[in-house]
């Protein structure tokens, strides 16, 4: 960070960091999901279809950026990043199914249940979820078993009924119930924000930071999580399906309340900007080691997909 408080990390550096993480995550998935020469082959093919290629890899990038604050070994950080991406990808596989959002396109290619079948999609999602915890529990992730079990517990909490899955249940209910702004905010804090929160929490856990020392990182995660969802809601209204890689306008068609429908476009943009500013302010006690997190916060609302 420069003397006048400007972030010195450039958008080019951010794009480089995103490409590097995406390449590393794809390489890990490629090794981990080697297709066996038996009847499980179709399952592994479906997992590879869902996990390899495409996507922003935002959550793995956040994990690595948070780990960098505490000088965590890169390969260890990547294992945690891989675990969170397993959870994220599993959630997309299941969300796209006819019993949920019923989408045909994800990351610019057919969704898993379309490319394969519904039963295979269920098993692919289940397997990716299990794989996440297998990765975290492995000694290769961290030599300290207390660190590993805290990672497992925090990810389970973020992904379960008190986090992502609970938020998805609220999202399904939103199709038949009129949600106000506090309820939509709570929904998105669970559905989207909980996993983003884990990304920052994981960096602190890996760096042996006690819970009472994680407040600023939690504040950053909370604010960018909401900003991310507001940006997603805006993309659903203003975005281009070809650039985004999935259908747009589905929330409005389903009659769901969103940040955009409740606030209007202008106020939604303003709210997202305010949240990004707050997120960056939470990092004021850090120096240049937090520059990537600062730039990620800005990217959250500037992206086109």
RORODREN-404962 format. One line per 4 residues: number of its first residue (from 1); their letters; for each residue z, y, x of C-alpha. Coordinates in steps of 0.1 Angstrom, whole numbers, plus 5000, padded with zeros to 4 digits. Last residue first. Layout:
<atoms>
NUM> a> Z,Y,X ~ ...
</atoms>
This chain:
<atoms>
305> xxxx> 4851,4873,4803 ~ 4842,4910,4810 ~ 4871,4918,4831 ~ 4886,4954,4833
301> xxxx> 4919,4946,4814 ~ 4933,4918,4836 ~ 4915,4932,4867 ~ 4940,4961,4869
297> xxxx> 4969,4936,4870 ~ 4951,4915,4895 ~ 4949,4946,4918 ~ 4987,4950,4918
293> xxxx> 4992,4913,4924 ~ 4969,4914,4954 ~ 4988,4945,4967 ~ 5021,4927,4966
289> xxxx> 5023,4919,5004 ~ 5014,4956,5010 ~ 5050,4966,5001 ~ 5074,4954,4974
285> xxxx> 5101,4974,4957 ~ 5076,4991,4935 ~ 5063,4958,4920 ~ 5077,4964,4885
281> xxxx> 5057,4997,4885 ~ 5025,4976,4887 ~ 5034,4958,4855 ~ 5043,4991,4838
277> xxxx> 5009,5006,4846 ~ 4992,4974,4834 ~ 5012,4976,4801 ~ 5002,5012,4796
273> xxxx> 4965,5004,4801 ~ 4967,4975,4776 ~ 4984,4998,4751 ~ 4957,5024,4754
269> xxxx> 4929,4999,4750 ~ 4946,4985,4719 ~ 4952,5021,4706 ~ 4914,5028,4708
265> xxxx> 4904,4994,4693 ~ 4926,4995,4663 ~ 4963,4986,4664 ~ 4967,4957,4639
261> xxxx> 4931,4944,4640 ~ 4929,4949,4678 ~ 4963,4933,4685 ~ 4953,4903,4664
257> xxxx> 4959,4893,4628 ~ 4938,4862,4619 ~ 4913,4862,4591 ~ 4894,4832,4605
253> xxxx> 4862,4853,4608 ~ 4881,4880,4626 ~ 4896,4856,4650 ~ 4862,4839,4656
249> xxxx> 4843,4870,4666 ~ 4832,4856,4700 ~ 4820,4821,4709 ~ 4824,4809,4745
245> xxxx> 4810,4816,4780 ~ 4823,4852,4782 ~ 4790,4865,4796 ~ 4769,4847,4770
241> xxxx> 4793,4855,4742 ~ 4791,4892,4749 ~ 4824,4911,4743 ~ 4834,4939,4719
237> xxxx> 4854,4921,4692 ~ 4865,4889,4710 ~ 4865,4908,4742 ~ 4891,4932,4726
233> xxxx> 4913,4903,4716 ~ 4910,4889,4752 ~ 4920,4923,4766 ~ 4950,4924,4743
229> xxxx> 4958,4889,4755 ~ 4957,4899,4791 ~ 4977,4930,4786 ~ 5004,4909,4769
225> xxxx> 5006,4885,4799 ~ 5003,4914,4823 ~ 5034,4929,4809 ~ 5055,4898,4807
221> xxxx> 5044,4887,4842 ~ 5054,4920,4858 ~ 5087,4920,4840 ~ 5094,4884,4852
217> xxxx> 5085,4895,4888 ~ 5109,4924,4885 ~ 5137,4901,4872 ~ 5134,4873,4898
213> xxxx> 5165,4880,4919 ~ 5190,4867,4893 ~ 5171,4834,4892 ~ 5177,4828,4930
209> xxxx> 5147,4833,4953 ~ 5141,4801,4973 ~ 5105,4810,4981 ~ 5090,4781,4961
205> xxxx> 5112,4792,4932 ~ 5100,4828,4935 ~ 5063,4817,4936 ~ 5069,4794,4907
201> xxxx> 5084,4822,4886 ~ 5053,4843,4890 ~ 5030,4815,4878 ~ 5056,4804,4852
197> xxxx> 5053,4838,4835 ~ 5016,4834,4832 ~ 5023,4800,4815 ~ 5047,4817,4791
193> xxxx> 5025,4847,4784 ~ 4996,4830,4768 ~ 5008,4810,4738 ~ 5045,4821,4739
189> xxxx> 5042,4858,4746 ~ 5011,4857,4724 ~ 5029,4845,4693 ~ 5058,4869,4700
185> xxxx> 5034,4898,4701 ~ 5017,4886,4669 ~ 5051,4884,4652 ~ 5061,4919,4664
181> xxxx> 5027,4933,4652 ~ 5028,4918,4617 ~ 5015,4884,4608 ~ 4999,4876,4574
177> xxxx> 4999,4839,4569 ~ 4971,4814,4564 ~ 4951,4816,4597 ~ 4982,4828,4615
173> xxxx> 4998,4794,4610 ~ 4974,4780,4636 ~ 4983,4807,4660 ~ 5020,4800,4654
169> xxxx> 5014,4764,4664 ~ 4996,4776,4695 ~ 5025,4797,4704 ~ 5048,4767,4702
165> xxxx> 5025,4747,4724 ~ 5024,4775,4750 ~ 5061,4782,4752 ~ 5093,4771,4735
161> xxxx> 5074,4742,4720 ~ 5062,4730,4754 ~ 5041,4745,4782 ~ 5065,4771,4796
157> xxxx> 5095,4748,4792 ~ 5077,4719,4810 ~ 5066,4743,4837 ~ 5101,4755,4842
153> xxxx> 5116,4720,4843 ~ 5090,4706,4867 ~ 5093,4736,4891 ~ 5131,4733,4890
149> xxxx> 5128,4696,4898 ~ 5106,4703,4928 ~ 5129,4730,4942 ~ 5159,4708,4939
145> xxxx> 5140,4679,4955 ~ 5135,4701,4987 ~ 5105,4689,5007 ~ 5080,4709,4985
141> xxxx> 5046,4701,4970 ~ 5040,4671,4994 ~ 5072,4656,4981 ~ 5054,4648,4948
137> xxxx> 5072,4659,4916 ~ 5049,4690,4911 ~ 5017,4669,4914 ~ 5030,4642,4890
133> xxxx> 5040,4670,4866 ~ 5005,4684,4865 ~ 4989,4649,4863 ~ 5007,4642,4830
129> xxxx> 4991,4673,4814 ~ 4957,4664,4828 ~ 4960,4629,4814 ~ 4969,4641,4779
125> xxxx> 4940,4665,4779 ~ 4916,4638,4790 ~ 4931,4613,4765 ~ 4925,4637,4736
121> xxxx> 4890,4645,4748 ~ 4882,4608,4750 ~ 4893,4603,4714 ~ 4872,4633,4703
117> xxxx> 4840,4623,4719 ~ 4820,4630,4752 ~ 4801,4662,4757 ~ 4812,4675,4723
113> xxxx> 4848,4665,4726 ~ 4848,4679,4761 ~ 4834,4714,4752 ~ 4798,4719,4759
109> xxxx> 4791,4743,4788 ~ 4794,4781,4794 ~ 4831,4780,4803 ~ 4838,4764,4769
105> xxxx> 4813,4759,4741 ~ 4814,4738,4709 ~ 4847,4752,4695 ~ 4867,4737,4667
101> xxxx> 4898,4759,4670 ~ 4924,4731,4663 ~ 4916,4699,4644 ~ 4879,4702,4655
97> xxxx> 4889,4702,4692 ~ 4886,4733,4714 ~ 4924,4738,4716 ~ 4928,4702,4730
93> xxxx> 4905,4707,4759 ~ 4917,4743,4764 ~ 4954,4731,4766 ~ 4945,4704,4791
89> xxxx> 4927,4730,4812 ~ 4958,4753,4813 ~ 4982,4724,4821 ~ 4960,4711,4849
85> xxxx> 4956,4747,4861 ~ 4994,4750,4864 ~ 4995,4719,4885 ~ 4967,4730,4908
81> xxxx> 4984,4763,4915 ~ 5016,4744,4923 ~ 4995,4723,4948 ~ 4979,4754,4961
77> xxxx> 5012,4770,4970 ~ 5021,4739,4991 ~ 4987,4743,5009 ~ 4993,4780,5015
73> xxxx> 5028,4776,5029 ~ 5051,4801,5012 ~ 5054,4835,5029 ~ 5077,4849,5001
69> xxxx> 5053,4875,4986 ~ 5024,4851,4994 ~ 5039,4826,4968 ~ 5033,4852,4941
65> xxxx> 4997,4857,4951 ~ 4991,4820,4953 ~ 5006,4815,4918 ~ 4987,4844,4904
61> xxxx> 4954,4830,4918 ~ 4962,4796,4903 ~ 4967,4813,4869 ~ 4936,4834,4871
57> xxxx> 4913,4805,4879 ~ 4886,4826,4861 ~ 4868,4796,4845 ~ 4838,4777,4857
53> xxxx> 4836,4746,4878 ~ 4858,4714,4878 ~ 4885,4709,4852 ~ 4868,4700,4819
49> xxxx> 4839,4680,4831 ~ 4861,4664,4858 ~ 4886,4653,4831 ~ 4857,4639,4810
45> xxxx> 4843,4620,4840 ~ 4878,4606,4846 ~ 4880,4593,4810 ~ 4845,4578,4812
41> xxxx> 4854,4560,4844 ~ 4885,4543,4829 ~ 4865,4511,4823 ~ 4862,4504,4860
37> xxxx> 4847,4518,4892 ~ 4872,4546,4895 ~ 4860,4583,4893 ~ 4876,4605,4919
33> xxxx> 4898,4629,4900 ~ 4922,4640,4928 ~ 4895,4646,4954 ~ 4873,4667,4931
29> xxxx> 4903,4684,4916 ~ 4915,4695,4950 ~ 4880,4708,4959 ~ 4877,4727,4926
25> xxxx> 4911,4743,4932 ~ 4901,4753,4968 ~ 4868,4768,4957 ~ 4884,4787,4928
21> xxxx> 4911,4800,4951 ~ 4885,4813,4976 ~ 4863,4828,4949 ~ 4892,4846,4934
17> xxxx> 4904,4859,4968 ~ 4869,4871,4976 ~ 4866,4889,4943 ~ 4900,4905,4948
13> xxxx> 4889,4917,4983 ~ 4858,4932,4968 ~ 4879,4949,4942 ~ 4897,4965,4971
9> xxxx> 4933,4960,4983 ~ 4946,4994,4994 ~ 4966,5001,4963 ~ 4974,5038,4961
5> xxxx> 5011,5048,4966 ~ 5005,5080,4986 ~ 5016,5063,5018 ~ 4991,5034,5014
1> x> 5000,5000,5000
</atoms>
